[in-house]
Amino acid sequence: MSPSNVKSLEKEAFLRRLATLAAAQNISDSDFADSVYTALTRFGLDETAFRAGFGLSKGAVDRWTTLKNLPQPTVRPHVLTWIAAQLSDKAE
């Protein structure tokens, strides 16, 4: 299996995980932070677009990925759904 196929399968699994988390009543701090970090570092989510999409400062993104000053639990599903949409639209 080629590296691009492996990454494609990893991305599909990650998108399924995002959907499962977004549908959950409670998203743990660590699951949320890990999801944001993975989207940014592993799957190339554009941090500038991410910040613009939610009106965030650069520091806010850093704090979210390091478990500091996370968004309210009611906001987290919306963020994860937005991330999934951005990654789904992004070609490999």
N, C-alpha and C positions, 0 to 999 in steps of 0.2 A: 504494500500500500504506500502510495506516495505521501510525502510530508504534507502536501496541500490537502489531500483526502483526510489525513489524520486531523489536521486543524479544522477542517470542515465538520467532521464528526464531533470534535470537541466543542465547537461553536454550537452545533445543534443541541448537544447535551446541556450546555450552559444556558441556552435559550429556554429549554424545558425547565431547568432549575429556576430561572427567573420567573417563569409563568407560575410554577408551583409556589414559590415564595410570595409572589404578588397576590395570589389567591388566598394565602393564609391569613388568619385573623391577627396573628402576632408574628412579626419578623424580628428575630433577635438582632441585637446590636452587631454581633460578630458576623452573622449571615449577611446583613445589609452592607457593612463595611467591606467584607470580602467580595461581595458581588460588584460593588462600585470599583474596587481596586482591580479586580479581574477584568472587568469591561475595559478599563483604561489601559492596563498594562499588557494584557494577553490578546485582546481582541480589537485593539486600536480605536476605541471610542475617543473621539476628539474632545479633549478637555475643554477647549475654548467653546465648542458648541454645547457641551454639557453645562458649563457655567452660564452661558447665555440662556439656555433653555430654562434655567431655574433662577436666574438673577443672582448667581453666587460669585463670591470673590474667590481668587485662587486659594487663599487660605482656608476657605470653607471646604473645598474639595479635599485638601490635605487633612483637615480635621475629620471629615467623614471617613476617610480611608484608614485613619489611625484611632478610630473609636472615641473621638473627642467631639463634643457639640454636634451630635447626630440630629437629623430632622425628627420631628415628632412622628410617632408610630403611624398615625393616620396618613402621613404624607409618603411614607416609604413605598407602599404598593404603587403609587403613581410614578415615583422615580424609577422603580424597577421596570414598570411597563414601558416607560419612555425609553429606557436603555435598550430593552428588547426590540422596540420598534426601530431605533437607530441602527442597531446591529443587524437586524433583519434586512434593512434597506441597503446595507453596506456590502458591496461585492468583495469577494476574497481576492 
